[in-house]
Amino acid sequence: LHDRRRDLAVAFPDPVVADAAAFRRWVRRACVDDGKPLLVGVAPASSRLAVAPTRATGGLNLVGYLNRESSLGDVARRFASGLADAGVPVAPIGYERTASPRVPGAGSLPQRVEYATTLAVVNADQFPALRMDHPELFDATQRMIGYWFWELEHIPQPMRSAVDLVDEIWAGSRFVTGAFAAVARVPVHHVPIPVPRPVSSDRERASFPPLADVGDRLVFGVVLDHFSVTARKNPIGAIRAFTQAFRPDEGPVLVIKTMNGDHRWPQHQEVVAAANGRPDIRVWDAHLARADHMAFIRSLDALVSLHRSEGLGLHLAEAMWLGTPVIATRYSGNLDFMDDACSILVDAGMVHVEGGEGVYPAEAMWADPDIDQAAAAMRRLVDDEHGRRSLAQAALARMEAQPVAEMAARVAALIDQRVAS
């Protein structure tokens, strides 16, 4: 029920641990009283934000998962750093409605609304929860900016209603910018945030269980979180391409590195079944510390992402930083930083969504990558060691060429423009 219902996902982000008691109360009440509203017993926000009597116009409140280990939390922290470099005063406000773990050693934040402008790095589907948790933030804000990611060109109705809660939308890729611009009645700006060089631990390839015995065999890898919708990440497409490209005894290995398979075990078992018991295809479900996860990607000879769609594709950019060649679908947010000069892009047609797990509507469209082309790309990388090195060098050069200063200046200009208005 929780997986199918967007309203329950907003109200109880972590029904297994943090929100378990509140979710059980809702379930018990919903079972005996169908006449109750859809959301019953939603836990209130842990604390209200302090609000300055007079809000200044020379900076902004930055709201996000600032003390949490998540991709959106990382984006919010990069905003804080970039705004500081651009000389924009910031009042940081940590949003706590998330199941993501806390950043080790993270300190407390002022949690005070100081400015008339707010930039909230909280996705559209969670904006109603932010409004419910912190109405004082919305009451005190003259201009609310939502920094949003999304994975499809189609914006579903519940997310469109979140547009009414903001005065402006910023998006981190051209793909997401276009998706929201097609339905929003407020200004939508493309505001990319540079992807920093990831920090890798010093773990060696053989220290990872599925790589312990591979020696110098060429290893392709797929990485995904089952919580990010398995069908969208499309690991089975990568398995199909690999089995088409290589016999079991040819040498290359494919590792499908997943996480949260215990929470999405039907989807995980489908991936295991697709491997069909081949010893050269290893499915490994494990949680790794971020630095170790980067070391795992660095240990691969190529990262494969035959994704259906990506809002940005952060893991692909990180692989490029780490010198790991990337094979990826020629579609969606990853095209902001990937082209034929620095990666191998696989053409795709468009099909209706299947396996959207209640997150993505069936009437929406996403990519259907060409498996024959992907198999040929894998074969080409195996046969061309010089090509792999050249691709890795071009990818690193592309990431090093990100216009960091220009992006910070654009953010500062947009803030000044909106404050002045």
N, C-alpha and C positions, 0 to 999 in steps of 0.2 A: 504493500500500500504506500509506504513512504517513497519507494523508488518511482512510483507512477504519479504521485501528487506533488506538483510544484509548490503548492501552498504549504504542505507539510515540510518540504525541504527547506523552505525559508524559515518556518517557525522552529524547526528542530534540526539544525544542521548536522548534529552528531547524535542520532537516536540510540547509538550503542553505548556511549560512555557519558559525555558531558550533559546531554539532554535526555538521557534515558528515563529518569524519573518523571519528568514533565511529559514526555511522549507516552509513557505508560498511562499516566492520568488521563491524557486526551483519548487514548484508545478505549479505556474502560468507560469513559463518559460517552464517547461516540457510539459504542456498542449498545448502550441502553437507552439512548435518547437521540433519535435521528433528527429531531427538530432543532437541535442546537446548531449554532453557527459552525462553519467548517473548522475554525481555529478556536479551540477551547483550552484554557489553562496555559496559554503561552507565558513563559517566564518573563518577567519584566527585565529591563536592562539592569545590570549590576549597580550602576550609579549614574546620576545625572551629571552632565558636564557643567562646569562653572562658566558663567557668561560675564564678560566685561561689561560694565554699565554703558560704556560708549565704545562701539567697535570702530577701529581705525581702518583707513582705506589704503594704507601703504604696503600691505602684505596680504597673506592669506592663511586660513586655517587648512592644514593638510590632514585629512582623515584617511585612515587605512589600517591594514593589519601590520602596523609598524613593528610590533614586538613578536611577530609570529613567523614561523618558517613556512612560507608559501610563495608561489610565484608573484601573486598580487602584493604580498608583503614586501617582496624584493623590489617591485616596481615603485611602491610608495617610498621606500628608503632611497632609491635612486632619485626620485623626485626631490626628496629633502636635500640630498647632496647637491643636485644640480641647481636648485633654487638658491642654496647658500652660495654656490660659486657665482651665480648671477646677481648676487646682492639683494635677493628678494626676501624680506623677513617672513618667517614661517612660525605658526603656532601648531605644533604636532599634536594630534589627537589619535590615540590608538583605539581601533574598533575591535571588540572582543568576541563578537558572535562568529566563531569559527572553531572547527575541530583541529586546526593545525597546531602543532606544538609550539611552545614559546621558544624564542631565540635564546640560547644559553647565555646567561649573564646580562640579559636585557634589563635596563633600568626602568623606573617609572617615568611616565610622561606627565606634563602639566595638566592635560585634559581640560583646557580652558579655551573658550571661543573668544579670540582677541580681535578678529578682523571681520569686515563686512562681506568678504569673498571667501568661499569655501571650495576647495578642490578635494573631492572624495574619490579615492581609488578603491571603489566598491562597485562591483558589477551591477548591471541593470536589474538582474533577477533578485539581487539582495537589497536593492535600494528601498523597497517597501519596509523591509525589516529595519534598516537604518533609520527610516522615518519613524517607525514605531518605537524603536529603542531610545532615540534621541530627538524628540520633537523640539526641544529647546535649541538644538543646532539649526534646524530649519527655520524656526521663528526668528533667530538672531542673524540669519544670513540673508543679505540682499541679493547676492548672485551666487547660485549653486552650480558648480561645474562637476559633472560626472565623468570620470576617466574609465572607459568601458572597453572590455574585450568581449568578443562573441565569435563562434566558430562557423556560422553559416551566413550566406547572403540573405536568407529569410529571417526576419525578426518576428518572433511569435507575439501574439496579442498581449500576454501578461507582461512581456518586456516593453512593448510599446507603451503600455500604461505608465511605466516608470519614467517615460519622457516628460510626463506632466510634473514630475518632482524636481526637474532641473531647468536651469536657464540656458545651459550650454552643454555640449557633449564634446569631449576630447577622446580620440581613439589612437591606439598605438600602431596601427598598420593601415595602409590604404584600403585593404580589403574590408576591415571593420568600419572604417570611415564611410565607405560607399554604402555599406549595408544600413547604417543608421541614418545617413543623409537621405536615403530613399523614403524613410517613413517619419522622420522627425520634423517637428514644426519649430525647432530651435536651431541655432547655429551649431554646426558639426565641424570640428577641426581635426586634421591629421597632426598629431603631436607625438612623434616617435621618441622613445627613450633609448639611449645607447645601451647595447648589451655589453657589460664589462667582461674583461678576461676572467674566466672562472678559475677558482683556486682548487687545484687537485692535490689529493694526498699523494704520498710516495709509494702506495701499494703497487706491487708488481702484478703483471697479468696472471701468473700462476696462483696468486693468493685468492682469486675469485673461484669458487667451487666449479662452475661450468667451464672454466678455462684452465683448470689445474693440469690437464693432460694434453692440451692442444699443441704444445711446443711451438714450432714455427709455422703451423698450418694457418692459412688465411681465415680470419674470423669476421663474419658479418654480424651485426647486432641490431636489434630492435629494442627500444626502451619505451615503456608506457606504464601509466597508472590506470588500473581498471576503473577507478572513480571518474576518469576523464572520458568515459564511454568507449568501451573496447572496440565496437564496430567502427567508430570514427577513426581510431588509431590504426585499424585494419592490419593487425599482425598476421592474420590468416592470409592476406594478400601477399605479404613478404614470404610466408612459408610456401605458398603456391609458386611464386617466382623462383625461389631457391630450389625446390624439388624439380622444377622444369629445367633449370640450368645445370644441375649437377646430379650425378649418381651418388648413392651413399658412400661409395668407396673412392671418390675422386679426390678427397682431401679437404676442401673448404668446410667450415663449420658455421652454422647459424645459431645464435643465442637470442632467445626471446626473453629479455629481462623485464619482469612485471613487478608490480606491487599491489597490495590489497586484493590479491586473489582469494583470500579467505572470506572477504566481504562480497565478492562478486564471483563465487565459485562456479555458477553455471557458465558464465562467459569464459572463465579461466579453463574449465574443462573442455570447452570447444577449441581453445587454442591447443591444449595438450593433444586432443584427438586429431587435430589437423596435422600435427607432427607425425602421426601414424607410426610412432615407435622408432623412427629413424635415429640411429645413434649420432648422426652428425647434426641433428636439430635438438637443441637443449632448451627447455622451458624452465626458467628459474624465477621463482617468486620470492622476493626478499626486500626488506627495508634497509637502505644504506644511508649512512651519514652523507651529507651533500658532497664533501670533499672526496669521499670514497666513490660516490656515484660518478663524479667527474673522472676519477682515476679509471673506473671501469670503461667509460666512453673513450678515454685516451688509449686504453688497451686494445680497442677494436681496430681492425684494418679498414672497416667502412661501417657507417651507420646508415640504416635503411628505414625510410619512412614513406610507405605507400599510403599515406593518410587520405582520408576522404575530404578533410578540411581542417585548417588550422587558423586560429585567430592571429597568431604570430609565428609559432614554432620555435620557442625559446631553446629547446634542447638541440635543435638543428644548428642554431647560431653558436651555441656552446661547443658543439662538436667541431665546428669550423675553427673556433679559437684554439681548440686542443690539437689540431692537426689531423683530425680524423675525416677522411673523405666522406661525402654525403650523397646518397641516392635518395631523391625525394620526388613527390608528386608535383607536377607543374601546375599548382593551383593554390590559391588562398594567400594567407598572410606571409608565408615564407618567401614569396617572390619579391618582397621588399629588400631582401638581402641576398637572394640566391638567383643566379642565372647560369647560362651554359658555360661561362668562363670559369666559375668557381665551384661548380657542383654538377652532378648528373641529374637532369630533370626528366621525369617520366610523364609523357602525355596522358591525358585522361579525358573521357567523356563525362557527361552528367547523367545521374540517375536519381530516382526518388530515394529518400532516406529509408533505410531498413535497419532495425536494431538500434533505434535511437533511445531506447530505455526510458521513454517518457520525457526526456530532456529535449530531444529534437523532434518536431512534428513530421508525420509521414508525408505531408504535402510539400515539404521543403526538398531541395535538391542538394546533392553533394557529389564529389568526384568519384569516378570509377577508373582507377589507374590501369594502364595497359600492362598486363602481366607479361606478355611476350617481350615487350620493350624492357621491362624491369629485369627479366631473366637475362636478356642480352647484355644489359648494363653490368650485372653481377659477373657474368662470364668475362666481359671486357676488363674489369678491374683485376680479376684473377690473373689474366694473361699479360697484364701491362703494369709491371712494377714502376717503371718510370712515369707512366700516366698517373698512378696513385700519388706519387710524390709531388708531381706538378700540380695536381688538383688540391692537395693539402696546402701547398705553398700559396696558391691563388686564393684559397678560402681564408687563410690567415691574413693575407694582405687586404682582402675585402673587409674583414672585421676591424683591422687596425685603421682602416681609412674612414671609419664612422665619423661624421662631423659633430663631435661632442660639443665644441664651443658654440657652433651655429644652432644646435638644438636647444642648448640652455638659453641662448639669446632669444630664440623664438618663444620659448615658454615665458620669459620675462616680458617680452613685447605683448603677448596675449594677455598677461596679467595686467600690465599697465593700461592696455586698451580697455579692458573690462572694468578695471577700477575707475578709470576716468569717466566711463560712460555712466 
